[in-house]
Amino acid sequence: MAVSAQSVSNVPGAARAGRRDVRGVSDVLAGTFPFEVGDETVTGWHFHDLHQLEYAFQGVAQVETDAARYLLPPQQAVWIPAGVTHCTTLTRVKTMSVFFDPAMGLPAGNRVRILAAAPVIREMILYASRWPIRRATSDPAADAFFAALAHVVVEQLDHEMPLRLPTTRDPLVAAAMRYTTAHLEDVTMSLVCTSVGASERTLRRAFAAATGMPWRRYVLESRLLAAMAMLSEPGPTVLATATAVGFQSVSAFTRAFRRYTGETPAAYRRRILRG
């Protein structure tokens, strides 16, 4: 599964996103929605009138907005405020979403966040599965429980994980992003410039202006996010993963991965696959 960013204006349907009603005719304040899918499913561009907290038990999801593309690996949660237009790509995932009515007082805003979900959030989400969002009526026990979960979520919003890449409406930079993502194993600035038909000076300036980061940092973070996605599934070894995303040695890959995630690739894979 590639983790990439691109121009939102180039994504069909982004401008025609519609509201998805997950609550139906019920007036409950909060509830859960489980989701499990094999292979790859793309939700299409949409928004909810409820806040969404989605926790990944297994598999990898990506959430794209008009500002960035976010990676949701297993054992992390994504916070999507009500009204934020987004498109989610799910690959062999098992997730549970909790939807909260804005009337519950959670922060609104327009920024998606990947949270370093504490174990208590996982356990509370599992417990909350007894109260689906589409149930007919609420009750005091459910309302009290979801209010407590909301308080925990608010605390976790201060512990955001930097698992995102920028998107852009600049066609030159978007083309450079697409080429970079498709050729992580051996991409260079020279090859990108040849592909998009621009000089290095022009592309470097355009890239930094459009994304707020230099291309070199973009390609490094693209490689690390792609590696996290690969390591979240059984299969490729750490060496094969490092090579596939463009690192010249396992030691260089391990150093960069540890700086970015706080753990080695091997430790990350053990933790993720252990569930």
C-alpha positions in Angstrom: 0.0 0.0 0.0 1.6 3.3 -1.1 1.2 6.3 1.1 1.1 9.4 -1.1 -0.1 12.9 -1.4 -1.5 14.6 -4.5 -3.5 17.6 -5.7 -7.0 17.6 -4.3 -8.2 19.3 -7.4 -7.1 16.2 -9.4 -9.2 13.8 -7.3 -12.5 13.1 -9.0 -15.5 13.9 -6.8 -13.6 16.0 -4.2 -15.6 19.1 -5.1 -18.9 17.1 -5.0 -18.5 15.6 -1.6 -21.8 14.9 0.2 -22.9 14.3 3.7 -23.0 10.6 4.9 -25.7 10.0 7.5 -24.5 7.3 10.0 -27.0 8.0 12.7 -30.3 7.7 10.7 -33.4 8.9 12.4 -32.1 8.2 15.9 -31.3 11.2 18.2 -28.6 9.4 20.2 -25.6 11.5 21.2 -22.9 9.0 20.4 -22.4 5.4 19.2 -20.1 3.0 17.4 -19.8 1.6 13.9 -17.5 -1.4 13.1 -15.8 -1.9 9.7 -13.9 -4.8 8.3 -12.7 -5.1 4.7 -10.3 -7.2 2.7 -8.1 -6.0 -0.2 -8.7 -2.2 -0.7 -11.8 0.0 -0.4 -12.1 3.7 -1.1 -15.0 5.5 0.6 -15.1 8.5 -1.8 -15.2 12.1 -0.7 -17.7 12.8 2.1 -18.3 14.4 5.4 -20.3 13.7 8.6 -22.4 16.0 10.8 -20.8 14.1 13.7 -17.2 14.0 15.0 -15.5 10.7 14.2 -12.9 8.8 16.2 -11.7 5.7 14.2 -9.4 3.1 15.8 -7.5 0.6 13.7 -7.2 -2.9 15.2 -5.5 -4.3 12.1 -4.6 -3.2 8.6 -3.7 0.3 7.3 -6.0 3.2 6.4 -5.3 6.5 4.8 -7.4 9.6 5.3 -7.1 12.5 2.8 -8.4 16.0 3.2 -7.8 19.2 1.3 -4.8 19.8 3.5 -2.9 16.5 3.9 -3.0 12.8 3.6 -2.8 10.9 6.9 -1.6 7.3 7.6 -3.6 5.4 10.2 -1.5 2.3 11.2 -2.8 -0.4 13.6 -3.2 0.6 17.2 -3.6 4.3 16.4 -6.7 6.4 16.1 -7.7 9.2 13.7 -9.8 12.1 14.8 -12.0 13.7 12.1 -14.1 16.7 13.2 -17.7 17.1 12.0 -18.0 18.8 8.7 -14.5 18.0 7.4 -14.5 16.6 3.9 -12.3 13.6 3.5 -11.7 10.4 1.6 -10.6 7.2 3.3 -8.7 4.3 1.7 -8.9 1.1 3.7 -6.6 -1.9 3.1 -7.3 -5.2 4.8 -8.5 -3.4 7.9 -10.6 -4.0 11.0 -11.6 -0.7 12.6 -14.2 0.7 15.0 -15.5 4.2 14.7 -17.1 6.2 17.5 -19.3 9.1 16.4 -20.0 12.0 18.8 -22.7 14.7 18.4 -21.0 18.1 18.4 -23.5 19.0 21.2 -21.3 16.9 23.5 -18.8 19.7 23.6 -15.7 18.2 21.9 -13.4 20.5 20.0 -14.6 21.3 16.5 -12.0 22.8 14.2 -11.2 21.5 10.8 -8.0 19.5 11.3 -7.7 15.8 11.2 -5.2 14.3 13.7 -3.6 10.9 14.2 -3.5 10.1 17.9 -1.0 8.1 19.8 -4.0 6.2 21.2 -3.5 5.2 24.8 -4.5 1.6 25.7 -7.5 2.9 27.6 -9.0 4.3 24.4 -8.8 0.8 22.8 -10.5 -0.8 25.7 -13.2 1.9 26.0 -13.9 1.6 22.2 -14.2 -2.2 22.5 -16.6 -1.8 25.4 -18.6 0.9 23.6 -19.3 -1.5 20.7 -22.5 -2.6 22.6 -24.0 0.8 21.7 -24.2 1.1 17.9 -24.7 4.6 16.4 -27.9 3.5 14.7 -29.6 2.2 17.8 -33.2 3.4 18.2 -32.8 5.1 21.6 -30.1 6.1 24.1 -30.0 5.6 27.8 -28.2 7.2 30.8 -25.5 4.5 31.0 -24.5 5.0 27.3 -24.6 8.8 27.6 -22.4 8.7 30.7 -19.9 6.2 29.1 -19.5 8.2 25.9 -19.1 11.4 27.9 -16.2 9.8 29.8 -14.7 8.6 26.5 -15.0 12.1 25.1 -13.0 13.5 28.0 -10.2 10.9 27.3 -10.2 11.9 23.6 -9.8 15.5 24.4 -6.7 14.7 26.5 -5.3 12.6 23.6 -5.7 15.4 21.1 -2.6 17.0 22.6 -0.6 13.9 21.7 -0.8 14.1 17.9 1.4 11.8 15.7 3.1 13.4 12.7 1.9 10.7 10.3 0.9 12.9 7.4 2.1 14.2 4.1 0.9 17.5 2.5 -1.4 17.8 -0.5 -1.4 20.7 -3.0 -3.4 22.3 -5.7 -0.2 23.3 -7.6 -0.1 21.0 -10.7 3.7 21.0 -11.0 4.2 20.0 -7.3 1.4 17.5 -7.5 3.1 15.8 -10.5 6.4 15.8 -8.6 4.6 14.1 -5.6 3.0 11.5 -7.8 6.4 10.6 -9.4 8.1 10.6 -6.1 5.6 8.2 -4.6 5.7 5.8 -7.6 9.5 5.6 -7.5 10.5 5.7 -3.8 13.0 2.9 -4.4 15.3 5.0 -6.5 13.9 8.5 -6.9 16.2 11.5 -7.2 15.5 15.2 -7.6 17.1 15.0 -11.1 14.7 12.2 -12.1 11.7 14.1 -10.7 12.6 17.2 -12.6 13.0 15.3 -15.9 9.6 13.7 -15.3 7.8 17.0 -14.7 9.8 19.1 -17.1 11.2 21.7 -14.6 14.6 22.8 -13.5 15.8 21.8 -10.0 15.8 25.4 -8.9 12.2 26.0 -10.0 10.9 22.7 -8.5 12.7 23.2 -5.2 11.2 26.7 -4.8 7.7 25.6 -5.9 7.8 22.6 -3.7 8.7 24.5 -0.6 6.2 27.2 -1.3 3.3 24.8 -1.8 4.0 22.3 1.0 6.1 24.2 3.6 8.8 21.5 3.4 11.8 20.8 1.1 11.5 17.9 -1.4 14.2 16.0 0.5 12.2 16.0 3.7 9.1 15.0 1.7 10.8 12.0 0.1 12.2 10.9 3.5 8.8 11.0 5.2 7.2 9.3 2.3 9.7 6.5 2.6 9.1 6.1 6.3 5.3 6.2 6.0 5.4 3.6 3.2 7.7 1.5 5.4 5.3 1.7 8.4 2.5 0.5 6.1 4.6 -2.4 4.8 5.7 -3.4 8.3 2.1 -3.4 9.5 1.4 -6.6 7.6 3.1 -10.0 7.7 5.4 -10.5 4.8 8.5 -8.4 3.8 11.5 -8.5 6.1 13.0 -5.4 7.5 15.7 -5.6 4.9 13.2 -6.0 2.0 11.2 -3.1 3.4 14.2 -0.8 3.6 15.2 -1.7 0.1 11.7 -1.3 -1.3 11.3 2.3 0.0 14.8 3.4 -1.1 17.2 3.1 1.9 20.7 2.0 1.0 21.3 0.1 4.2 19.3 -1.4 7.1 21.4 0.7 9.5 20.4 3.9 7.8 16.8 2.8 7.6 16.8 1.8 11.3 18.3 5.2 12.4 15.7 7.2 10.4 12.8 5.0 11.5 13.7 5.3 15.1 14.0 9.1 14.9 10.6 9.2 13.3 8.7 6.7 15.4 10.7 6.2 18.6 11.3 2.5 18.0 13.2 0.3 15.6 11.5 -1.3 12.6 11.7 -4.8 14.1 10.2 -3.6 17.4 7.5 -1.7 15.6 6.5 -4.8 13.6 6.5 -7.0 16.6 4.2 -4.6 18.5 1.9 -4.1 15.6 1.5 -7.7 14.6 1.1 -8.8 18.2 -2.0 -6.6 18.3 
